[in-house]
Amino acid sequence: MNHSSNEKEPETIEPLRYLSKTEVATVETELLRDYRFGQQQLIEIWGHACAIAITKVCPTSEHELHYCEVVGGQNGSIGLVCARHLRMFEYEPTIFYPKRSPQSLHQDFTIQCEKMDIPFLSYLPTEVQLLNDAYNLVIDAILGPETDHKEVKEPYAGMLVTLKQVKIPIVSVDVPSGICSLNIFVFLPVAFFSVHILFLPRDLFKSQEKAWVI
């Protein structure tokens, strides 16, 4: 068989290079300082990218998706932006945000969600069957990768204990809450999470098949 000289060679995709915690921090600093991104810009980009990834993992065409998003700590603002975008994608989010940040940026994101009629839970049921029955999915947008596990206090410690018992899938925004260092999982083992949505390819997830890099 003759092949045309105009045929394109198959594109070669280079494997990801996984980054250490220090390298991830360096990338973020470079974006803020050298490329002049604002903090709000990065949060908007991350939140939107997380929402897009969730639509790929859990498309609404498969079933009517009602999900509970647990937000707070470092990843809380990203979770709020993610919920706002998913609402526009015709998902039905409910947010549990027990310890609201006094920062004006976080307050703005909260108001935006409220204006879109996204309900906020006043408490997270400790009876996990209530969560299993009410929702198809839980999104973990609680603690960021810089959180010291020794400093995790209420309400976050109790929230993680509850999440450990749910039977529905959990999608983690960036590093799952409760991980303190490589292969040390204080609250929830990494295998417990259904999908990890990473902002950058972290070496912690090098062997994980369910890690999405956005």
BALOBA-1460 file (C-alpha; in Angstrom, 3 decimals):
// residues 214
<rec num="1" residu="m" x="0.000" y="0.000" z="0.000"/>
<rec num="2" residu="n" x="1.326" y="3.405" z="-0.957"/>
<rec num="3" residu="h" x="1.304" y="6.072" z="1.702"/>
<rec num="4" residu="s" x="1.005" y="9.695" z="0.765"/>
<rec num="5" residu="s" x="3.936" y="11.847" z="1.722"/>
<rec num="6" residu="n" x="1.383" y="14.292" z="3.143"/>
<rec num="7" residu="e" x="0.247" y="11.884" z="5.840"/>
<rec num="8" residu="k" x="0.989" y="13.208" z="9.291"/>
<rec num="9" residu="e" x="3.083" y="11.231" z="11.666"/>
<rec num="10" residu="p" x="1.236" y="10.273" z="14.854"/>
<rec num="11" residu="e" x="1.743" y="12.873" z="17.537"/>
<rec num="12" residu="t" x="4.124" y="11.843" z="20.259"/>
<rec num="13" residu="i" x="2.866" y="12.670" z="23.733"/>
<rec num="14" residu="e" x="5.597" y="13.098" z="26.264"/>
<rec num="15" residu="p" x="4.965" y="11.503" z="29.658"/>
<rec num="16" residu="l" x="4.174" y="13.785" z="32.554"/>
<rec num="17" residu="r" x="6.970" y="14.816" z="34.850"/>
<rec num="18" residu="y" x="5.674" y="14.679" z="38.386"/>
<rec num="19" residu="l" x="6.510" y="17.590" z="40.644"/>
<rec num="20" residu="s" x="7.520" y="17.700" z="44.269"/>
<rec num="21" residu="k" x="5.746" y="19.863" z="46.823"/>
<rec num="22" residu="t" x="8.529" y="22.450" z="46.554"/>
<rec num="23" residu="e" x="8.294" y="22.566" z="42.753"/>
<rec num="24" residu="v" x="4.528" y="23.060" z="42.898"/>
<rec num="25" residu="a" x="4.994" y="26.022" z="45.244"/>
<rec num="26" residu="t" x="7.616" y="27.458" z="42.885"/>
<rec num="27" residu="v" x="5.236" y="27.255" z="39.915"/>
<rec num="28" residu="e" x="2.502" y="29.088" z="41.816"/>
<rec num="29" residu="t" x="4.936" y="31.785" z="42.942"/>
<rec num="30" residu="e" x="6.129" y="32.232" z="39.364"/>
<rec num="31" residu="l" x="2.558" y="32.626" z="38.109"/>
<rec num="32" residu="l" x="1.814" y="35.271" z="40.730"/>
<rec num="33" residu="r" x="5.088" y="37.190" z="40.613"/>
<rec num="34" residu="d" x="6.565" y="36.826" z="37.130"/>
<rec num="35" residu="y" x="3.430" y="36.342" z="35.020"/>
<rec num="36" residu="r" x="1.394" y="38.819" z="37.075"/>
<rec num="37" residu="f" x="-1.603" y="36.587" z="37.578"/>
<rec num="38" residu="g" x="-3.831" y="37.738" z="40.403"/>
<rec num="39" residu="q" x="-4.950" y="35.353" z="43.132"/>
<rec num="40" residu="q" x="-8.562" y="35.675" z="41.987"/>
<rec num="41" residu="q" x="-7.559" y="34.825" z="38.416"/>
<rec num="42" residu="l" x="-5.843" y="31.628" z="39.514"/>
<rec num="43" residu="i" x="-8.768" y="30.591" z="41.709"/>
<rec num="44" residu="e" x="-11.176" y="31.176" z="38.818"/>
<rec num="45" residu="i" x="-8.984" y="29.153" z="36.444"/>
<rec num="46" residu="w" x="-8.606" y="26.298" z="38.931"/>
<rec num="47" residu="g" x="-12.285" y="26.243" z="39.860"/>
<rec num="48" residu="h" x="-13.427" y="26.238" z="36.238"/>
<rec num="49" residu="a" x="-10.916" y="23.532" z="35.319"/>
<rec num="50" residu="c" x="-12.118" y="21.380" z="38.224"/>
<rec num="51" residu="a" x="-15.715" y="21.778" z="37.077"/>
<rec num="52" residu="i" x="-14.803" y="20.732" z="33.527"/>
<rec num="53" residu="a" x="-12.953" y="17.677" z="34.837"/>
<rec num="54" residu="i" x="-15.961" y="16.668" z="36.937"/>
<rec num="55" residu="t" x="-18.234" y="16.868" z="33.893"/>
<rec num="56" residu="k" x="-15.915" y="14.367" z="32.203"/>
<rec num="57" residu="v" x="-15.824" y="12.017" z="35.188"/>
<rec num="58" residu="c" x="-19.512" y="12.321" z="36.120"/>
<rec num="59" residu="p" x="-21.559" y="13.472" z="33.108"/>
<rec num="60" residu="t" x="-25.140" y="14.497" z="33.843"/>
<rec num="61" residu="s" x="-26.362" y="12.398" z="30.912"/>
<rec num="62" residu="e" x="-25.742" y="9.264" z="32.961"/>
<rec num="63" residu="h" x="-28.054" y="10.282" z="35.769"/>
<rec num="64" residu="e" x="-29.439" y="13.357" z="37.439"/>
<rec num="65" residu="l" x="-26.452" y="14.371" z="39.521"/>
<rec num="66" residu="h" x="-27.064" y="15.862" z="42.933"/>
<rec num="67" residu="y" x="-23.835" y="16.324" z="44.787"/>
<rec num="68" residu="c" x="-22.634" y="17.708" z="48.088"/>
<rec num="69" residu="e" x="-19.557" y="19.895" z="48.057"/>
<rec num="70" residu="v" x="-17.711" y="20.197" z="51.358"/>
<rec num="71" residu="v" x="-15.620" y="23.357" z="51.330"/>
<rec num="72" residu="g" x="-13.338" y="25.183" z="53.716"/>
<rec num="73" residu="g" x="-9.684" y="25.755" z="54.447"/>
<rec num="74" residu="q" x="-7.247" y="26.406" z="51.609"/>
<rec num="75" residu="n" x="-9.324" y="24.761" z="48.884"/>
<rec num="76" residu="g" x="-12.617" y="26.348" z="49.930"/>
<rec num="77" residu="s" x="-12.578" y="29.237" z="47.460"/>
<rec num="78" residu="i" x="-11.730" y="26.896" z="44.585"/>
<rec num="79" residu="g" x="-14.617" y="24.671" z="45.624"/>
<rec num="80" residu="l" x="-17.023" y="27.619" z="45.575"/>
<rec num="81" residu="v" x="-15.978" y="28.601" z="42.051"/>
<rec num="82" residu="c" x="-16.240" y="24.965" z="40.973"/>
<rec num="83" residu="a" x="-19.796" y="24.758" z="42.339"/>
<rec num="84" residu="r" x="-20.789" y="27.971" z="40.554"/>
<rec num="85" residu="h" x="-19.618" y="26.635" z="37.202"/>
<rec num="86" residu="l" x="-21.205" y="23.220" z="37.733"/>
<rec num="87" residu="r" x="-24.513" y="24.942" z="38.455"/>
<rec num="88" residu="m" x="-24.280" y="26.596" z="35.037"/>
<rec num="89" residu="f" x="-23.581" y="23.149" z="33.575"/>
<rec num="90" residu="e" x="-26.987" y="22.033" z="34.978"/>
<rec num="91" residu="y" x="-25.628" y="20.114" z="37.946"/>
<rec num="92" residu="e" x="-27.384" y="20.404" z="41.306"/>
<rec num="93" residu="p" x="-24.767" y="21.296" z="43.926"/>
<rec num="94" residu="t" x="-25.313" y="21.673" z="47.645"/>
<rec num="95" residu="i" x="-22.523" y="23.294" z="49.650"/>
<rec num="96" residu="f" x="-21.463" y="22.711" z="53.228"/>
<rec num="97" residu="y" x="-19.260" y="25.614" z="54.308"/>
<rec num="98" residu="p" x="-19.137" y="25.554" z="58.120"/>
<rec num="99" residu="k" x="-16.299" y="27.997" z="58.754"/>
<rec num="100" residu="r" x="-16.608" y="30.891" z="56.366"/>
<rec num="101" residu="s" x="-13.533" y="32.926" z="55.627"/>
<rec num="102" residu="p" x="-13.558" y="36.643" z="56.525"/>
<rec num="103" residu="q" x="-11.538" y="37.427" z="53.384"/>
<rec num="104" residu="s" x="-13.488" y="39.592" z="50.954"/>
<rec num="105" residu="l" x="-12.610" y="37.371" z="47.991"/>
<rec num="106" residu="h" x="-14.079" y="34.293" z="49.672"/>
<rec num="107" residu="q" x="-17.143" y="36.287" z="50.675"/>
<rec num="108" residu="d" x="-17.622" y="37.359" z="47.060"/>
<rec num="109" residu="f" x="-17.506" y="33.747" z="45.869"/>
<rec num="110" residu="t" x="-20.033" y="32.792" z="48.558"/>
<rec num="111" residu="i" x="-22.447" y="35.545" z="47.527"/>
<rec num="112" residu="q" x="-22.155" y="34.497" z="43.877"/>
<rec num="113" residu="c" x="-23.205" y="30.955" z="44.801"/>
<rec num="114" residu="e" x="-26.089" y="32.250" z="46.911"/>
<rec num="115" residu="k" x="-27.271" y="34.480" z="44.046"/>
<rec num="116" residu="m" x="-27.378" y="31.385" z="41.827"/>
<rec num="117" residu="d" x="-29.699" y="29.719" z="44.366"/>
<rec num="118" residu="i" x="-27.152" y="27.087" z="45.343"/>
<rec num="119" residu="p" x="-28.281" y="25.798" z="48.753"/>
<rec num="120" residu="f" x="-25.926" y="25.810" z="51.726"/>
<rec num="121" residu="l" x="-26.254" y="23.145" z="54.408"/>
<rec num="122" residu="s" x="-26.352" y="24.364" z="57.990"/>
<rec num="123" residu="y" x="-24.727" y="21.124" z="59.153"/>
<rec num="124" residu="l" x="-23.189" y="17.981" z="57.691"/>
<rec num="125" residu="p" x="-25.214" y="14.942" z="58.768"/>
<rec num="126" residu="t" x="-23.237" y="12.530" z="60.904"/>
<rec num="127" residu="e" x="-25.636" y="9.798" z="59.811"/>
<rec num="128" residu="v" x="-23.812" y="8.937" z="56.629"/>
<rec num="129" residu="q" x="-26.785" y="7.101" z="55.165"/>
<rec num="130" residu="l" x="-28.507" y="10.463" z="54.778"/>
<rec num="131" residu="l" x="-25.644" y="11.576" z="52.532"/>
<rec num="132" residu="n" x="-25.666" y="8.290" z="50.632"/>
<rec num="133" residu="d" x="-29.395" y="8.617" z="49.960"/>
<rec num="134" residu="a" x="-29.467" y="12.324" z="49.106"/>
<rec num="135" residu="y" x="-26.434" y="12.650" z="46.834"/>
<rec num="136" residu="n" x="-24.647" y="10.864" z="44.018"/>
<rec num="137" residu="l" x="-21.264" y="12.377" z="44.723"/>
<rec num="138" residu="v" x="-19.221" y="14.256" z="47.317"/>
<rec num="139" residu="i" x="-16.590" y="16.805" z="46.322"/>
<rec num="140" residu="d" x="-13.792" y="17.305" z="48.833"/>
<rec num="141" residu="a" x="-12.657" y="20.938" z="48.666"/>
<rec num="142" residu="i" x="-11.511" y="21.277" z="52.244"/>
<rec num="143" residu="l" x="-7.850" y="21.238" z="53.181"/>
<rec num="144" residu="g" x="-5.088" y="22.306" z="50.846"/>
<rec num="145" residu="p" x="-1.739" y="20.569" z="50.361"/>
<rec num="146" residu="e" x="0.021" y="22.960" z="52.746"/>
<rec num="147" residu="t" x="-2.183" y="22.055" z="55.716"/>
<rec num="148" residu="d" x="-0.339" y="20.516" z="58.651"/>
<rec num="149" residu="h" x="-2.328" y="17.450" z="59.677"/>
<rec num="150" residu="k" x="-1.424" y="18.090" z="63.320"/>
<rec num="151" residu="e" x="-3.338" y="21.367" z="63.152"/>
<rec num="152" residu="v" x="-6.546" y="19.917" z="61.701"/>
<rec num="153" residu="k" x="-9.230" y="20.776" z="64.238"/>
<rec num="154" residu="e" x="-12.988" y="20.975" z="64.310"/>
<rec num="155" residu="p" x="-15.062" y="21.291" z="62.280"/>
<rec num="156" residu="y" x="-12.700" y="19.784" z="59.688"/>
<rec num="157" residu="a" x="-11.627" y="16.752" z="61.721"/>
<rec num="158" residu="g" x="-15.243" y="15.693" z="62.213"/>
<rec num="159" residu="m" x="-16.043" y="16.304" z="58.546"/>
<rec num="160" residu="l" x="-13.251" y="13.980" z="57.472"/>
<rec num="161" residu="v" x="-14.436" y="11.285" z="59.865"/>
<rec num="162" residu="t" x="-17.880" y="11.501" z="58.252"/>
<rec num="163" residu="l" x="-16.462" y="11.372" z="54.724"/>
<rec num="164" residu="k" x="-14.530" y="8.257" z="55.639"/>
<rec num="165" residu="q" x="-17.816" y="6.412" z="56.100"/>
<rec num="166" residu="v" x="-19.787" y="7.445" z="53.006"/>
<rec num="167" residu="k" x="-20.423" y="4.902" z="50.260"/>
<rec num="168" residu="i" x="-20.914" y="7.323" z="47.371"/>
<rec num="169" residu="p" x="-17.926" y="8.427" z="45.242"/>
<rec num="170" residu="i" x="-15.680" y="11.225" z="46.476"/>
<rec num="171" residu="v" x="-13.890" y="13.569" z="44.094"/>
<rec num="172" residu="s" x="-11.005" y="15.452" z="45.637"/>
<rec num="173" residu="v" x="-10.000" y="18.922" z="44.476"/>
<rec num="174" residu="d" x="-6.208" y="18.709" z="44.334"/>
<rec num="175" residu="v" x="-4.551" y="16.686" z="47.115"/>
<rec num="176" residu="p" x="-7.178" y="14.815" z="49.172"/>
<rec num="177" residu="s" x="-7.838" y="16.309" z="52.580"/>
<rec num="178" residu="g" x="-6.038" y="14.518" z="55.384"/>
<rec num="179" residu="i" x="-2.835" y="13.679" z="53.530"/>
<rec num="180" residu="c" x="0.170" y="15.090" z="55.349"/>
<rec num="181" residu="s" x="3.056" y="13.790" z="53.248"/>
<rec num="182" residu="l" x="4.030" y="11.174" z="50.716"/>
<rec num="183" residu="n" x="2.154" y="7.935" z="51.437"/>
<rec num="184" residu="i" x="1.064" y="9.107" z="54.902"/>
<rec num="185" residu="f" x="-2.705" y="9.393" z="55.088"/>
<rec num="186" residu="v" x="-3.890" y="10.662" z="58.442"/>
<rec num="187" residu="f" x="-7.634" y="10.667" z="57.853"/>
<rec num="188" residu="l" x="-8.445" y="9.054" z="54.527"/>
<rec num="189" residu="p" x="-6.284" y="6.725" z="52.426"/>
<rec num="190" residu="v" x="-5.651" y="7.947" z="48.894"/>
<rec num="191" residu="a" x="-7.354" y="4.856" z="47.458"/>
<rec num="192" residu="f" x="-10.570" y="5.899" z="49.218"/>
<rec num="193" residu="f" x="-11.065" y="8.774" z="46.801"/>
<rec num="194" residu="s" x="-12.698" y="7.977" z="43.484"/>
<rec num="195" residu="v" x="-10.906" y="10.683" z="41.504"/>
<rec num="196" residu="h" x="-8.188" y="13.189" z="42.297"/>
<rec num="197" residu="i" x="-8.247" y="16.421" z="40.274"/>
<rec num="198" residu="l" x="-4.760" y="17.873" z="40.362"/>
<rec num="199" residu="f" x="-3.728" y="21.404" z="39.453"/>
<rec num="200" residu="l" x="-0.230" y="20.119" z="38.718"/>
<rec num="201" residu="p" x="1.109" y="16.558" z="38.388"/>
<rec num="202" residu="r" x="2.324" y="15.828" z="41.919"/>
<rec num="203" residu="d" x="4.715" y="13.007" z="42.675"/>
<rec num="204" residu="l" x="2.343" y="11.765" z="45.381"/>
<rec num="205" residu="f" x="0.000" y="10.507" z="42.659"/>
<rec num="206" residu="k" x="2.534" y="9.100" z="40.239"/>
<rec num="207" residu="s" x="1.085" y="5.587" z="40.527"/>
<rec num="208" residu="q" x="-2.568" y="6.587" z="40.763"/>
<rec num="209" residu="e" x="-4.689" y="5.722" z="37.737"/>
<rec num="210" residu="k" x="-7.561" y="7.959" z="38.811"/>
<rec num="211" residu="a" x="-5.641" y="11.217" z="38.982"/>
<rec num="212" residu="w" x="-6.651" y="13.882" z="36.464"/>
<rec num="213" residu="v" x="-4.208" y="16.712" z="35.783"/>
<rec num="214" residu="i" x="-5.918" y="19.905" z="34.630"/>
